[in-house]
Amino acid sequence: MASVQLEGVQKIYDAGSRAHIAVHNIDLQIDDGELVVLVGPSGCGKTTTLRMIAGLESVTRGTLRIGGRVVNDVPPKDRDIAMVFQNYALYPHMTVRENMGFALTLRHVGRTEVDARVRDAATILGIEDLLDRRPRQLSGGQRQRVALGRAIVRHPQVFLFDEPLSNLDAKLRVQMRREIARLHRQLSATMVYVTHDQVEAMTLGNRIVVMNTGRVQQVGAPLELYERPDNAFVATFIGSPPMNLVPARLTRDGGLRVVADDGAFAVPAPQAWAGLLIGGAERRILFGIRPEHLRIDGPGASAGVAARLDLVEPMGAELYLSLRAGNHDLMARVPPQPLPPVGTEIVLGMDVAHAHCFDADTSVRLS
Amino acid sequence: MTAATAPQPMRRRVRIGPLALHAALIVGALLALFPLLWMISASFMPTGMANQYPPHFVPRHPTFAHYREIFTRLSMGRFVLNSAIIALAITGLSLFINSAAGYAFAKLRFRGRDTLFRGLMLGLVVPVQVAMLPLFLLFKEMHLINTYWGVIIPSLASIFGIFLIRQYTLDIPDDLLDAARIDGASEFRIYRSVVLPVIVPILATLAIWTFLTTWNDFMWPLIVLSDQAKMTLPVALASLAGEHVQDTELMMAGSVVTVLPVLLVFLFLQRYYVQGIMSGSIKG
């Protein structure tokens, strides 16, 4: 096993006269045995970063180290890595056994050892019965298991996963997610995992790297990202349903308050935010509050936000409420309870102690 | 009432449609097969019977005499061997060259790839006949006239073959090749162990097509091969036709020998051939 280190790594695609920067200066240290998830919307550069680690894309600038060795110019086969692809990428004409053993055969490993290692990996994944089948005779979940097996038999220094669960149905995805988490514990291997699904990122990663438009937005443990997002992008990307963000003013006028830009609501701000108002009586901010920090108050509540109830989505253990306050759409997550009919005005309570404050222009966290 | 009467013409149309279609297909098939069947039948007729009037369609006393004659006196065996050597060599070598080139055009990144490919496509519009004279002069300089290589070399790479393989190979997911790269395969190994097995259907199609065209090829072997011992079947058959223009049955026996291998190859590989034709539409 080994660590992976990216120092100022950059990827520029030279498309004739215009250069397209796919990945800007990434600095990232992935420790030995760590599972790091790269997450972001499509086109954010996460897959390009993974492919650079794999050696399938060249590094335009910067230094890439695996296990302390600079590998910028080392071909993929000599990097001692294994990769699991979104569409499985199994060799269609080979049996499961041949698929899993192919890399070892290429490295002239003896037949008995290949057999033993393939069998070990198959046992770990519970696919011993499938060894003589061909990929087309397998279900999606089985194929992905074989793809995992192909990586495991190699005993690589680093495992790379490129959206491995995206082609599976929801139920299987949850199951395979647990399987990968179990594998990580069992093999205590260094893993880099790319996904666009923040739930996968939150549940799998020791640490998460959130990316957008080729830049790293934040690196941190899952709950750290959830509780203290560095900017508005991370705030809305991590968490489902996403955090409510409302353009607003932070003001001292009538006590320290947050007033929505269209005046739809005004709520008292946490005292800690007072320091943000140095050199002025008010400041434009992005006011962020997670859906679970909104609640329905009784009609007589004082510091409430008047909002129209637009939609109720019962999720079983909780309700998702879509609400409209002034010009702003809000989302609330509340325990099941009797609700007034859709279309009526209700009063929302905000748990402002958990609110977030971002700069209105740069979207960077202020609080 | 309208509801009760309406389905009737519908039902009649449905029944007549396929019937008429099949009748038309059967007539078409018979028309297409008749010359072939008559060729086989006539090759077994005693000398002179094929030209009698009213015509006979089946030999009354079948004879192998013509087959004996073409293989003994006319040494047809030699021509079969020549054709086989040339057709097999071209098929084998060109499959390798066209598939490697098609794969490279589809999947490998190199400078000038698309420009080069467009250039090749332009070459498709140049008729083969235009190149024959310059090629002949060139081969004469290279002392390739009257050699097997003189026939084989011009057919080793075909633009059509490269194009066909390229289009098919484009459908192979890049991840599959990347997986092999990470597994440790060299570029040639990827071509041999991953790409070739996956494109077998199109290779079979190309193999049939190449074998058919080279086996049947008349013009270029006629130009290049002057020595009778090196002649291919179609050329030999044509020269027989000149000498034995009266001997229809003998000519038919020669034609059967010429056509038979092609038919066998086609029957043997037709499963792949159909698959190959369909491949574009299914894989999308």
Contacts between the chains, C-beta under 8 A, distances in Angstrom:
chain1	res1	chain2	res2	distance
A	54	B	178	7.6
A	54	B	182	6.2
A	55	B	181	8.0
A	55	B	182	7.8
A	56	B	178	5.2
A	56	B	181	6.8
A	56	B	182	7.6
A	75	B	181	7.7
A	76	B	178	7.8
A	76	B	181	4.9
A	76	B	182	4.7
A	77	B	181	6.6
A	77	B	182	6.7
A	77	B	183	7.3
A	77	B	184	3.9
A	77	B	185	7.3
A	81	B	182	6.6
A	82	B	182	6.6
A	83	B	178	7.4
A	83	B	179	6.9
A	83	B	182	5.1
A	85	B	175	4.3
A	85	B	178	7.3
A	85	B	179	6.2
A	86	B	175	7.3
A	87	B	173	5.9
A	87	B	175	5.7
A	89	B	173	6.6
A	89	B	175	4.0
A	89	B	176	4.8
A	89	B	178	7.1
A	89	B	179	4.0
A	90	B	179	7.9
A	91	B	176	7.1
A	91	B	179	7.8
A	91	B	180	7.5
A	91	B	193	7.9
A	91	B	194	6.0
A	91	B	197	7.8
A	92	B	197	7.9
A	92	B	198	6.1
A	93	B	197	4.0
A	93	B	198	6.4
A	102	B	180	7.6
A	102	B	183	5.4
A	102	B	185	7.9
A	102	B	193	7.9
A	103	B	182	7.8
A	103	B	183	3.8
A	103	B	184	5.5
A	106	B	183	6.1
A	106	B	184	4.3
A	106	B	185	5.7
A	106	B	189	7.1
A	107	B	184	5.8
A	150	B	179	7.8
A	150	B	183	7.6
A	154	B	183	8.0
A	162	B	175	8.0
